[in-house]
Amino acid sequence: MISLNRFRFNDIIDFYYNLIFFWRNTKPIVKKIGVTCPKCGKGEVIEKKSKRNRKFYGCSRYPDCDFVSWDQPISRNCPNDGHFLVQKK
């Protein structure tokens, strides 16, 4: 049996806090597709997953730029109106 007198309460709390912090500090897997953002022109378009595990494409500068697309954009623009082109699934 472990004696609780050997451990201080704060040490136990610190141990579990650090354990939880380590789990929450994981970085998301980012898959770059090699296309600059058509909206801001500064960021790159990256592949992300929604809550329902569906793929979507958004700008890497997300809080500043709100570009998002369900279809994968390609690096060419439309010759008629200049909008970005997408690759259908």
Backbone hydrogen bonds, N-H to C=O, Kabsch-Sander energy under -0.5 kcal/mol:
donor,donor_aa,acceptor,acceptor_aa,energy
4,L,2,I,-0.5
6,R,3,S,-0.9
12,I,8,R,-1.6
13,I,9,F,-2.2
14,D,10,N,-2.7
15,F,11,D,-2.0
16,Y,12,I,-2.1
17,Y,13,I,-2.5
18,N,14,D,-2.5
19,L,15,F,-1.8
20,I,16,Y,-2.3
21,F,17,Y,-2.7
22,F,18,N,-2.1
23,W,19,L,-1.5
24,R,20,I,-2.1
25,N,21,F,-1.1
26,T,23,W,-0.6
30,V,28,P,-0.6
31,K,29,I,-0.5
31,K,47,E,-0.9
32,K,30,V,-0.6
33,I,45,V,-1.7
37,C,43,G,-2.7
41,G,37,C,-1.2
45,V,35,V,-3.0
46,I,58,G,-3.0
47,E,31,K,-2.8
48,K,56,F,-3.1
50,S,54,R,-2.5
53,N,50,S,-1.8
56,F,48,K,-2.1
57,Y,69,S,-3.3
58,G,46,I,-2.3
59,C,67,F,-1.4
60,S,44,E,-2.0
62,Y,59,C,-0.5
64,D,61,R,-1.0
65,C,61,R,-2.9
69,S,57,Y,-2.6
72,Q,87,Q,-0.9
74,I,85,L,-2.7
78,C,83,H,-3.4
82,G,78,C,-1.5
85,L,76,R,-1.5
87,Q,72,Q,-3.4
88,K,86,V,-0.7
